[in-house]
């Protein structure tokens, strides 16, 4: 019984790590896409940094609302 519970907890932890890595990869991908688009469009520092802030806050909100903690 205890062995099955440990196995189940380990599976949940592995899934959580996978989800965190996936969210990090998505956040970095959006960051580089935004950086490229902002440079091409020449939107300026203010709008560029605002976009980075929105991406960062969105990634952190996704981490907080995900099932893994």
Beta strands, then each sheet from edge to edge (+ up, - down):
end
